[in-house]
């Protein structure tokens, strides 16, 4: 494989501190984020903290502005402000004052290989011991049951203790997926958590999933991540969902059917693969189909 030179794709702050083998969390906008779980998790991580920018990527080389136009504010007779996209690695601290890193911002639209090579350089330069990416996928599961998580990693040891939800599935590519793959090829530790969001809630904010995501990431990274904000939001959302379900026979029937399917799998009387994404007895490849449908819907909403 020809490795592209990532020189000029990013810059490191001249005063960037050398942290003690930090963990790098990655959550990029633009790929599937059912229930806005990853975005809500990032908001919780940054709330009340003072992030210090260590690495800044050149978004002019990575982002297609015409596919997702950044906002300009117009006031009466002039352009008053521009919200520039930012794709940065920042240093944060958890609730126990342990330092870690966060890469967030728009998923690159182009130059994925150079971006992955740049991330590898950053990981080595900053002495990162583990990279963890955060995503959320729509699933045919009920909101009344425990939230599941699909875990993947570059070494089997990184995913020990987690059950596999899928055998083989071909899914739409993503920059973070390719990044994890390339880091593994380079012998570096990387893993990811994809939290399962009920498909009928995938386009709403679902803070319950963000809380589960933060719990799993914190445990894997050895960090005490803040969850108070998403926990309070989850309590409000639970009440709102319960009210909506109670007011619709159709929704209630859908939830009850999903509960029966879930309970059959949990009891061992059905295969875990039947917890698919878009219908009865789906195949693993329906993961790809559902993700594609979700992404198409996101594009329609943003156009």
PyMOL commands that set and color helices and strands:
alter all, ss='L'
color gray80, all
select helices_A, chain A and resi 34-46+59-62+112-125+156-159+175-185+199-201+207-221+228-246+249-267+272-274+286-302
alter helices_A, ss='H'
color red, helices_A
select strands_A, chain A and resi 10-12+23-29+52-57+72-75+78-82+88-93+99-106+130-139+149-153+190-198
alter strands_A, ss='S'
color yellow, strands_A
deselect
rebuild
show_as cartoon
